[in-house]
Amino acid sequence: MTAPARARTSDELIRAEQPVLAHNYHPLPVVVAHAEGAWVEDVEGRRYLDMLAGYSALNFGHRHPALIEAAHRQLDRLTLTSRAFHNDQLAGFAERLARLTGQDMVLPMNTGAEAVESGIKVARKWAYDVKGVPADRATIVVAADNFHGRTTTIVSFSTDETARSGFGPFTPGFRVVPYNDLAALEAAVDETTAAVLIEPVQGEAGVIVPDDGYLAGVRELTRRAGCLFVADEIQSGLGRTGRTLAVEHEDVMPDLVLLGKALGGGIVPVSAVVGRREVLGVLRPGEHGSTFGGNPLAAAVGTAVVELLETGEFQRRAAELGGVLREGLTDLVGRGVVGFRSRGLWAGVDVDPALGTGREISERLMREGILAKDTHGSTIRLAPPLTITEAELRSALAVLAGALAV
């Protein structure tokens, strides 16, 4: 009788990845095998508090019971038809997502980058069909230090050289202006402008929160200029900032909103473009599509996510616990933290460079049972699941204080 294969250790699994996986990420040296709520466990059984939540893809924690139940139920019925046929889950998902976001129509896709690419296509089509921009002349204004994904078109308007270098030639038609600068934005908009595409909070840049009035200013400027306001809420949306959408902090309604990450509940990739009928209605059959976009499994999970958000519970939790997070980080300013920015349960924390890089601080936290991730320089991002308890959050802040005191 053959003996069962020995389970491989974290070190063995990490070494096994190196020759066969393309090096598109630089993960921390932890190998997760199980997860529940705000906690994960590695292959050796060590537990960690997840303070990253899959870059907001796990807003509802790992394996939320309502989402797992919805997935299991749908797995036993139907998973995919392609959009060549209708399925019995898609209409309800689209109706409820449109209602939740205050929009008219939904274009279902899979990944966040696909939602951005779809938003770009829709904005250009609208510019030609509705605004009357001459063919192939449409421009889109974006912000410096943006992060909208890593497809060829998207990195064409990135200002991150790591994302751009070696991947040209780049797609034309984009103008980059400083973030949080209405005067620069106004100067860049002209009769060829199809849309202004921005993140209401810049996540990858270090959770950069714009000045009060900036989002309302973008809305007013685009309205006056006769172009679209496209808000990328892939990280900031669906409860993360204490509202369903981050634009709600200024009571702003964009023409198109890009959603992803948390929309799939950490189970399947689900994204969507939601928007006004006058804008999304420009698409005709055959002009855009996706084999998996709007599949029954994704729609069932997405509907369960919308149901969780319809109660308002997670938005309230993010707002209330966001106050705890802000209070804890304020106490650390001058004690290893040189500054931070936060909105809801989301923060970019700038650590004194003398104490280490963001990567080194993240590794230090990992050794103490906290999972976070660095961004540029000595900045780390904190974005725990919205299901985290106040006690767990305070414990993580205490660990951070200890890591900075080393």
ZIMOGI-V193699 format. One record per helix or strand of 2 or more residues. SS is the DSSP state (H for helix, E for strand). FROM is the first residue (numbers start at 1). TO is the last residue. If there is no record, write none. Layout:
SS_FROM_TO, SS_FROM_TO
This chain:
H_10_18, E_32_37, E_39_42, E_47_50, H_53_56, H_65_75, H_90_101, E_105_109, H_112_131, E_139_143, H_152_155, H_161_164, E_174_177, H_182_188, E_193_198, E_201_202, E_208_209, H_214_225, E_228_232, H_246_250, E_256_259, H_261_264, E_271_275, H_277_280, H_296_310, H_313_332, E_337_342, E_347_351, H_353_355, H_358_367, E_370_371, E_373_374, E_379_382, H_390_404
